[in-house]
């Protein structure tokens, strides 16, 4: 399970869609009923579903912002960031190679309706949003690992003239036989950006997003 979780999320910045992010993640805590980590969760033949969000802008600090801050520059840079990432096949092939080497019985879920599962952390509070019956019509497996990834930018809370880069990874394991949640947790990394808003370039923001991802992976590596 370590290889499964660690490598697949490592490719997230290269597989972005072009949607804007609406809200910052509401939860950054471990959420588990029975297990200490994802490695402890017993699974049978498992499906792997990866939901990669686009690079967006977390807006939870917007109510505290100076009205003079112009959001257009960052919106344009985010569009440029999303247009650069296009290595889906490479990341998938490498993921399959690692899964095979670790002798997992698995099935990569290539296509699915995004309305079937939440694109965030799955908890007792939102488990009713999982459409188990619809999932089981196409996924004939016992368990499903859902890895939801949200990368983005936000204003630095101590200096609203600077940005911070964030990467949130939600690891969820569903029991499709019993329509239950086996495990879920959030892991997040943050990278503070030194340049001010009016001096930030797209290439620099790309570098900071990658460092934010590396910070997230470092947390995962220490935990697992």
C-alpha positions, 0 to 999 in steps of 0.5 A, spaced: 500 500 500 505 504 501 508 504 494 501 505 491 499 511 495 506 514 495 507 514 487 500 515 484 500 522 488 507 523 486 504 524 479 499 529 481 502 536 478 502 533 471 495 531 470 491 537 472 484 539 469 482 546 467 477 547 473 478 553 478 478 551 485 472 554 489 474 553 497 480 551 501 479 544 504 475 544 510 479 538 514 486 537 515 486 531 520 486 524 520 480 520 520 479 513 521 475 508 525 479 502 526 486 503 523 492 507 524 494 508 517 492 506 510 498 500 511 493 497 516 487 496 512 486 489 509 483 489 502 482 484 497 482 485 489 482 493 489 480 498 484 484 504 484 481 511 482 485 517 482 481 524 482 486 530 480 484 537 481 486 543 477 491 548 480 486 553 483 486 558 488 483 557 495 479 562 497 478 561 504 481 568 506 478 572 501 473 575 506 480 578 510 483 581 503 484 588 502 479 590 496 485 593 492 488 586 491 487 585 483 486 577 482 487 577 475 494 576 475 494 570 479 488 567 475 492 568 468 498 565 471 493 559 474 491 558 467 498 558 464 500 553 470 494 548 468 496 548 460 503 546 462 502 539 465 500 533 460 504 527 462 498 522 464 500 516 460 507 516 463 504 517 470 499 511 469 505 507 466 509 508 472 504 507 477 502 500 474 509 498 474 510 499 481 503 496 483 505 490 479 512 489 482 509 489 489 504 484 487 497 487 488 491 485 485 488 491 482 484 494 477 486 501 475 479 505 474 480 509 467 473 512 466 468 514 472 463 519 473 465 524 478 458 525 481 459 518 484 464 520 489 466 526 493 472 530 490 475 531 497 476 527 504 470 522 505 468 522 512 462 519 516 458 526 514 459 526 507 459 518 506 452 519 503 455 522 497 458 516 495 453 513 490 455 505 491 450 502 487 452 506 481 460 504 483 458 497 483 455 497 476 461 498 473 467 496 478 466 489 480 471 489 486 471 488 493 475 495 495 476 501 492 482 506 493 480 513 492 486 518 491 483 525 491 488 531 490 487 538 490 493 543 489 493 550 489 495 557 491 492 562 497 494 568 500 500 568 505 496 570 512 501 574 514 502 578 508 497 578 503 501 581 498 505 574 497 502 567 496 503 560 499 503 554 495 499 548 498 498 541 496 492 537 499 492 529 498 486 525 501 486 518 501 480 514 502 478 506 502 471 504 501 468 497 502 464 496 496 461 490 498 458 493 505 457 500 502 462 503 508 468 507 509 474 503 511 479 509 512 480 516 510 485 521 512 488 528 509 495 530 508 497 537 506 504 540 505 505 548 504 510 552 501 511 559 502 513 564 496 518 569 497 516 573 491 511 579 492 504 578 487 506 583 482 513 580 481 511 573 481 512 569 474 509 563 472 515 559 472 516 561 479 509 559 481 510 552 478 517 551 482 513 552 488 507 548 487 512 542 485 516 544 492 509 544 495 508 537 493 515 535 495 513 537 502 507 533 502 510 527 499 516 528 505 510 528 510 507 521 507 514 518 507 515 520 514 508 517 516 509 511 512 
